[in-house]
Each structure stands twice: as C-alpha cells, then as structure tokens.
Amino acid sequence: MTSKGDGVKGTYKQSLKALLPYGMLATKKWLAEQGLSAHAIDNAVKTETLLLLATGVYSQYSRSVSWEGVVASMQRMDKVEGTDVPPAVVGGLSALSLSGLSQYLSLGNQPHIHLYAVGKLPTWLVRLSLPVEFEGHSTSKLWPESLLMDKVFIKEHEWGVELPPVYFSCPEKAILELLIDLPDRVTFEHADELMQGLVNLSPRKLDTLLKACKSVKAKRLFFWMAKRQAYPWFSKLNVKDYDLGSGKRVVAKGGKLDADYLITVPSHMALNSED
C-alpha cells in the first residue's frame, strides 16, 4: 500500500524529471516559477535526488554537468520575455569552433566559452565549481537589440538526446564579434588564420550584419581581412554601402596605416599602407 507521503515524493520526482533532465541545471527561483515548492526542493536535496551545485543552483544526481548543459540551462531559464530568444548566445571564437571553423574552443585543458549578451551574465555562473570558464562580452557597442533577437543569425548546437540545444552565433556574426577584441584578446595572426577558413560566408547575411553593426573598428578590420583573402563573397559587398566612420584608427600600435580602411595593422601584414 502506498502512503500519502510516498505519493507526494513520487510527484515531485516526476516533476523534477520533466523539469530538469540529466545534464541540465536550474536555479531555485526558476524551479519555483515552474510550480515546485521550496519544501519539495529541500526534500529532493535530502534524498539526493537533487545535487546542490552552488547556492540556489541544482542538478540531478548521476550525471556531471558539461558546459553545454550550463549554457543550454541558462538560455532556457532566461529567455527574453515574450520571445523564444535566449538572453545570451555563444559567440565569437567559441561560435566559430562550434561551426567547425576553429580548433580553439579550449584554451589549454579547460574549456573557455565566450558568451555575448546585452546585460551581465547570471551571477550564479561564477559560483559553479566546474572545469570550465565562461567569459561574458557586452553587445551594447556591437549590435542593436533588434538584431540579437533575429534568429536568422543564430544556429543550434545539438548536444544530447531530447535536450534543448545550445544557441550560438552564425559564422558571419561570430567573426565580427571576435574582431572587436583585436588585439587585446585576439591577435591579428589568429584572426587572419580564422578568416582563411571562412570560404562560404553569406553575402546576404553579411550585408545585414555590417549595416547593423555599431563598431567601426570591427567593420574596418573585417573588410581589411576579407580583402586579403579575396573570396567570391567579398566581391559582392560594396564598402560604400556601410558606415565605416571617418578618420584614422590605431588598432595595432606601432603598425602601418592601411590606406584603404585607415586602420593601423602589423607591419608584416600590411598590403596597401601609408608610412
């Protein structure tokens, strides 16, 4: 005979299984918003159904949480109100890696995941004791919010059966996200190497992104690097259609000034320079 207590226990276990698949995590606040009581959550921890990863953050026992699980969980919990768009996406170097366009997803033995968002990343991310580092990038000086909510420029990384995907930037968007960080976080040589692999970019997507992009630096660097490769898609972009600002910009200190795009670049990489 099943007691009333056993029935309640079974109910919250079923709820947890539906709400929190193995490999995912959730905050106490989000679980409560889904209808799980504080008492049920406490019981789940006591019975080792839930594992406390950090203050107010839980996963189910029996499986470790990967970086994909962390990001997919964050994107699921914090979607922009009234949309199915996540508040932060994997972008830049990490997004290029997910597209198979870079071998630099991990720096050393510890995965290093670049996340791009309008605001700050959730504070619980830094409380997790996981062998992964998440680096947040503000998009306020790069993209208008309307573009961030356009799923045309977002791809899906499938990482588990019946688990929500990880959303990440398409290559056209990711390369511009990366270029804004030259040369402080990314070297010219590394960016040039990445550009060599971008053979099949979409001129249509690039046109929309370059018109929307707020960063003059990223756009000038993009055109300079694209010209070096002379891919067919580059010939379909008319530089005069885009706002590249005015005046000279120092990007590489002590470098040479590129005459076409008025940015300083490393001397050994200069093509059309002014001394």
N, C-alpha and C positions, 0 to 999 in steps of 0.2 A: 504493500500500500504506500502511495506517495504522499508525503506530508505537504502541508501548505508551504512550509519553508523550502522544501525541495523544488516545488513548482516555481517559486519566486526566483530561486537560484538558477533553475533551468531557463527561465525567461530572460534574465539579464545576460546569461551566457550566450543565448541565441541572439540577443540584441548586439552584443559585442562582436560576435562572429560576422554579423551583417555589416555593422558599422566600421569595424576595424579588422580587415583581413590581415593575415600573417604577412609581415614585411612592411606594413604601414604603421604610422603613429598618429596620435591625436592628443590635443590638449583637453584638460578637464572642462574648460569653458565650451569647447566645441561638442564634446560628448553630452554635456548638459543641454546644449541647444538642440541636440537630436533626441532629447527626452530621457536620457539616462540620469537617474538621481545620484546625488552625492553618496548616499548610502550604498547604492549598487556598485558604484565605482570603488568605494572603500572595501566592500566585500570582495570584489574581484581582485584587488591587490592582496588582501589577506589570504585568499585561497589560491594565490599565484596564477590566476587566470590573466591578470594584467601585470606587466612589469613596469615599474616606475623608472623611466629613463632619466628624468630630471624633474625638478619641482613643477608639478602640474602638467607633465608630459608622459604619455603612456604608450606601450605597445603590447601586443600579445606575446606570451612566452613561446618558446620553441623555435623561434627563428630570429636571427640577427637582422637589424635594420641597415640597409645599404643607403648610399647617397641618393639613389633613385627613389627609395622609399620615403626618405626625408623630404625631397623636393616634391614628389607627387602628393604627399600628405599636405604639405604647405599650400600647394596650388589648389588642392581640393577644399581645404578649410577656409581659405581667404580669397575666394573669387570676388571680383568687382561686383558690387550689388546690382542686381537686375540683369547680369550677363553671365556667360559661361567662360569669361576670360579670366585667367589667373592674374594675381597682382604682381607676380614676378616670374620671369622666364629665364631659363638657362640661355646665356648669350655669349657673344664674343668668342674667345678661344675655345671654351667648352662646347659651344654650339657647333663650331666648325668640326670639332672632334666627333661629335655625335653624327654629323653628316659624312664622316669618313674622310675629312679633308685635312686632318691634322693628327699627329701621333702624340700631341702634347696635352692630353686630357689630365694626366697626372704629372705633378712635379715631384720627382723622387718617388718614394713608395706611398705617399699619402695623396689620395685624390684631392684635387683643388678645383672647386666648382664655382664658376662665375655666374652670379645671378643679377639680372637687371630689373630694376623696379622704380616706380615713381617715388615712393617713400622708402622708409627704412625697412630692413628685413625684420621678421618677428624676433623679439628678444630671446625667445626660448631656443633659438638656433644655437646661440653661443653657450647655452647651458648643457647641451648634449655632449656626452663623453664618447664620441665616435671617432674612428680613424679617418676623418675627412675634414677638410677646411672649406668653408663657404665664404666667398668674397662678394660683398654687395657693391653694386655700381648704380649710382643715381642716373636716371634717364632724363632729368629735368633740363639738361643743357644739350640733349641729343635728339629726343623725339617728342612730338606733341602727344598728348594722351589719346587723341583720336586714332593715331597710328598704332599705339600699343594695344588698342582694343580690336584691331583688324586682324582676324585670324588668317588672312591671306599670307601673312608674313610669319606665321607660327607653324612649326612642324611637331609631330608627335613621336616620342621615343617609347616604343613598347618594351617593357622590361619584365613583365610577369603575366601569367595567365589570369584573366578576369581581374586585373588590377588596373587602376586608372593610369593613363600614360603620363610621361614627363613632357611638358611643353617646352620647346626651345626655338630659338630664332632660326629662320631660314638663312642660308649662306649669304645672300645679298645683304641682309640686315646685320648678320653677325660680323662681317668684315668691317663695316662702318663702326660698329660698337667697339671693335678691337682697336681700330686706328686712332680713336680719340685718346687712347692711352699711350701713344708713342711720344717720346722714347722712354718715359719713366717706368712703365710696367712691361712694355713690349719693345724689343729692339727693331730697328729698321730692317736688319738682316732677316729676322724671324718673320716679320710681316711680309717681306718680299718673297720669302720662301712659301708662305701660305698663299699669297696671290698667284704664285706659279701653278697652284693646283686648282684655281677657280676658272676652269676652262669653259664651263657650261652655265654661267650665270644668265638670268633672265633680264633682257633689256627693259621689258615692261615693268618688272618689279623694281629694278634699279632706278628707273625714271621716277616712279612714285616716291621711293625712299629718298633719293637725292633732292627732290623738291621739298620733301617734308623735313629733312634733317636740319637741325638747328646749328650744328657745329661746322663752321667754315674750315677749321683745321682738318676735321675728318674728311670733308669733301675734297679739299685740295690734295690731301695725301692719297685719297682713293684715285683721283684722276692721274696723279703723277705715277703711282704704282701700276695702274691699269695700262697707261701708255707704254710702260716698259715691256709689258707682255704682248700688247697689240693683238688681243683676242678679237674674234669677229664681233662679239657683243659690244666691245668698246667703240667700234666704228659706228654703232647705231645710237650713240649718245652724243648730243651736241652740247659741249661745255657751256655755250652761251645761254642755254635754257635754265641754268642753275645759278643760284645766288652764291657766289664764292667770295663775297665781301670785297674789300679794297685794301691796298697797301701790302707791304711785305710782312711776313710772319716768320719768326725764328722758331724752328722746331728742333733742328739739330744744331746745337751750339758749336760754333767754330766751323760749321759746314759751308757749302757753297749754295748760292741762291739760284734756284731753278727759275729760268726766265719765263717759262710758260705759266707756272702756277704760283710764283712769288713766295715760295717757302724755302727755307734752308734745309739742305739734305746732306748726308755724309759725303765728303769729297769723292770717295772711291765709288759712290753710286750715282754721281751726277751725270746727266745726259746732256742737258741743254742749260748751261749755267752762266751766271754773270759773276765775275770776280769782284 
